[in-house]
Amino acid sequence: MVIQVYEINGYLGGDFQSWVSSQTGFLAILEQSSSYRMLVRFNHSNAEQDAFRKALSDRLLLTQDDIINTDIRFTDAVLYTSEFTITKTDVNTTYVNLFTDFAGRPFVADTTGYNQIAVQTFWNKNAGASNHDLRIVNHADATQVLYEKLNLVNGENLDVNVTIPSLFVNYKGKLRIQVRAGNATDDPIFSAIRVYLRR
């Protein structure tokens, strides 16, 4: 547990004082100079701090103009991005790693406090005739799938507001990207992927 002091700026009227004092780990309101500024002290674990960030952001409907002591602001965030263009020659009919080096180039992920993702993929079927699919999996267990996009189209493939599966709620670990095709002779070209965490 760590003592945290948060300066919260924004409209704090109504029953905000009662609400904040009922939150897990609350110790004291150190200062409240108006209905727009409050200094509060909490004793939070990392998980409790993440939960408080989300609850506070949801309650105050925070925007970039609102200030909560910058390290407490909780907004959408980039989880992963890659602009590494590769051609998947004779891509397999079962899922294989998109990147063949470094054990699939896994990336570190932390979904704590988020409940949705958005995924933007740029894909070139390169005259391939079959369906092309992409998924993001747990690096330690590829049967655990965070996200799957079936039948990728040429150009941009965009999914927003994808609910994070229960296995990946508050997940801290490594993920990797896999692809497959409907035949073993297509040579699709991967250009980019961007994965965002969403509140």
C-alpha positions as CSV (number, residue, x, y, z in Angstrom):
1,M,0.0,0.0,0.0
2,V,1.2,3.5,-0.8
3,I,-0.1,6.9,0.5
4,Q,-1.3,8.9,-2.5
5,V,-2.3,12.6,-2.5
6,Y,-4.5,13.6,-5.4
7,E,-5.4,17.1,-6.5
8,I,-8.8,17.0,-8.2
9,N,-9.9,19.9,-10.3
10,G,-13.3,20.1,-12.0
11,Y,-16.9,20.6,-10.9
12,L,-17.1,18.8,-7.6
13,G,-20.5,19.8,-6.5
14,G,-23.4,17.7,-5.4
15,D,-22.5,14.7,-3.3
16,F,-19.0,14.4,-4.6
17,Q,-17.4,14.9,-1.1
18,S,-19.5,12.0,0.3
19,W,-18.7,9.8,-2.8
20,V,-14.9,10.4,-2.6
21,S,-14.8,9.7,1.2
22,S,-16.6,6.3,0.6
23,Q,-14.0,5.1,-1.9
24,T,-11.6,2.2,-0.9
25,G,-8.4,3.5,0.8
26,F,-9.8,7.0,1.6
27,L,-7.9,8.7,4.5
28,A,-8.7,12.4,4.4
29,I,-9.8,15.5,2.5
30,L,-6.8,17.7,3.1
31,E,-8.2,20.8,1.4
32,Q,-11.3,21.9,-0.4
33,S,-11.1,25.5,-1.5
34,S,-14.2,25.6,-3.7
35,S,-16.6,23.3,-5.6
36,Y,-13.8,23.0,-8.2
37,R,-10.7,21.9,-6.3
38,M,-10.1,19.2,-3.7
39,L,-6.9,17.7,-2.2
40,V,-7.4,14.2,-0.9
41,R,-5.3,11.4,0.6
42,F,-5.7,7.7,0.0
43,N,-3.8,4.5,0.9
44,H,-3.9,2.6,-2.3
45,S,-2.4,-0.6,-3.8
46,N,-1.7,-0.4,-7.5
47,A,-5.0,-2.2,-8.3
48,E,-7.0,0.2,-6.0
49,Q,-5.4,3.2,-7.6
50,D,-6.3,1.9,-11.1
51,A,-9.9,1.3,-10.0
52,F,-10.1,4.8,-8.4
53,R,-8.8,6.4,-11.6
54,K,-11.5,4.8,-13.6
55,A,-14.3,5.5,-11.2
56,L,-13.2,9.1,-10.9
57,S,-12.9,9.6,-14.6
58,D,-16.3,8.1,-15.2
59,R,-18.0,10.1,-12.4
60,L,-16.5,13.5,-13.5
61,L,-16.7,12.7,-17.3
62,L,-13.2,14.0,-17.6
63,T,-11.8,15.7,-20.7
64,Q,-8.3,16.8,-21.5
65,D,-9.1,20.2,-20.0
66,D,-9.9,18.7,-16.6
67,I,-7.0,18.3,-14.2
68,I,-6.7,15.5,-11.6
69,N,-3.0,15.6,-10.9
70,T,-1.8,14.4,-14.3
71,D,-0.7,10.9,-13.2
72,I,-4.3,10.2,-12.0
73,R,-6.0,11.1,-15.3
74,F,-7.5,8.0,-16.9
75,T,-8.3,8.2,-20.6
76,D,-8.0,6.0,-23.7
77,A,-4.4,4.9,-24.3
78,V,-2.3,3.3,-27.0
79,L,-1.6,-0.4,-26.1
80,Y,0.5,-1.3,-29.1
81,T,1.5,-0.1,-32.6
82,S,3.6,-1.5,-35.4
83,E,4.4,-0.1,-38.8
84,F,6.7,-3.0,-39.7
85,T,5.6,-4.0,-43.3
86,I,6.1,-7.7,-44.1
87,T,4.9,-10.1,-46.7
88,K,3.6,-13.4,-45.4
89,T,4.7,-15.8,-48.2
90,D,2.5,-18.9,-48.4
91,V,0.7,-18.0,-45.2
92,N,-0.6,-21.1,-43.3
93,T,-4.2,-22.3,-43.1
94,T,-3.9,-22.5,-39.3
95,Y,-2.8,-19.6,-37.2
96,V,0.9,-18.8,-37.2
97,N,2.8,-15.9,-35.7
98,L,2.7,-12.7,-37.9
99,F,6.3,-12.0,-37.0
100,T,8.5,-15.0,-37.3
101,D,11.5,-13.7,-35.3
102,F,11.9,-13.2,-31.6
103,A,9.2,-15.8,-30.8
104,G,6.6,-13.8,-32.6
105,R,7.7,-10.4,-31.2
106,P,5.5,-10.4,-28.2
107,F,4.6,-7.1,-26.6
108,V,3.9,-6.2,-23.0
109,A,0.3,-5.3,-22.1
110,D,-1.6,-4.0,-19.1
111,T,-5.4,-3.7,-19.5
112,T,-6.0,-2.8,-15.8
113,G,-9.0,-0.5,-15.5
114,Y,-10.1,-0.7,-19.1
115,N,-13.0,-2.7,-20.5
116,Q,-12.7,-2.2,-24.3
117,I,-10.1,-2.1,-27.1
118,A,-10.1,-0.6,-30.6
119,V,-8.0,-2.3,-33.3
120,Q,-6.9,-0.7,-36.6
121,T,-5.1,-3.0,-39.1
122,F,-3.8,-2.1,-42.5
123,W,-3.7,-5.2,-44.7
124,N,-3.1,-6.0,-48.4
125,K,-4.6,-9.2,-49.7
126,N,-2.1,-9.0,-52.6
127,A,-4.4,-10.7,-55.0
128,G,-5.1,-13.5,-52.6
129,A,-8.4,-15.2,-53.2
130,S,-9.1,-16.7,-49.8
131,N,-10.2,-15.3,-46.4
132,H,-7.4,-13.8,-44.3
133,D,-7.8,-13.7,-40.5
134,L,-5.8,-12.0,-37.7
135,R,-5.9,-12.5,-33.9
136,I,-4.1,-11.2,-30.8
137,V,-3.4,-13.9,-28.2
138,N,-1.8,-14.5,-24.9
139,H,1.9,-15.1,-25.6
140,A,2.0,-17.8,-22.9
141,D,-1.2,-19.6,-24.1
142,A,-2.2,-19.0,-27.7
143,T,-5.6,-20.6,-27.1
144,Q,-6.5,-17.5,-25.1
145,V,-7.7,-14.9,-27.6
146,L,-8.0,-11.2,-26.8
147,Y,-9.2,-10.2,-30.3
148,E,-10.0,-11.9,-33.6
149,K,-10.7,-10.3,-37.0
150,L,-12.1,-12.7,-39.6
151,N,-12.0,-12.0,-43.3
152,L,-9.7,-9.0,-43.4
153,V,-10.3,-6.7,-46.4
154,N,-7.8,-4.7,-48.5
155,G,-6.8,-1.5,-46.8
156,E,-8.1,-0.4,-43.4
157,N,-9.8,-2.9,-41.0
158,L,-11.2,-1.1,-38.0
159,D,-13.0,-2.4,-34.9
160,V,-13.9,0.0,-32.1
161,N,-15.6,-0.7,-28.7
162,V,-14.5,-4.4,-28.7
163,T,-15.3,-5.7,-25.2
164,I,-12.2,-7.2,-23.5
165,P,-12.8,-10.9,-22.8
166,S,-13.0,-11.8,-19.1
167,L,-9.6,-13.7,-19.3
168,F,-8.0,-10.4,-20.2
169,V,-9.7,-8.0,-17.7
170,N,-6.9,-6.5,-15.6
171,Y,-4.4,-8.6,-17.5
172,K,-0.7,-8.0,-17.2
173,G,1.5,-10.1,-19.5
174,K,2.6,-10.5,-23.0
175,L,0.6,-10.7,-26.2
176,R,1.4,-11.6,-29.8
177,I,-0.2,-11.4,-33.2
178,Q,-1.1,-14.4,-35.4
179,V,-2.6,-14.7,-38.9
180,R,-3.9,-17.4,-41.2
181,A,-5.5,-17.8,-44.7
182,G,-8.0,-20.0,-46.4
183,N,-5.3,-21.6,-48.5
184,A,-1.5,-22.1,-48.2
185,T,-0.5,-20.1,-51.3
186,D,-1.7,-16.6,-50.6
187,D,1.0,-13.9,-49.9
188,P,-0.7,-11.1,-48.0
189,I,1.1,-8.0,-47.0
190,F,0.8,-6.7,-43.4
191,S,1.5,-2.9,-43.2
192,A,0.4,-1.8,-39.7
193,I,-1.6,-2.4,-36.6
194,R,-2.7,0.0,-33.8
195,V,-4.3,-1.3,-30.7
196,Y,-6.0,1.2,-28.2
197,L,-7.3,0.6,-24.7
198,R,-10.7,2.3,-24.2
199,R,-12.7,3.2,-21.2
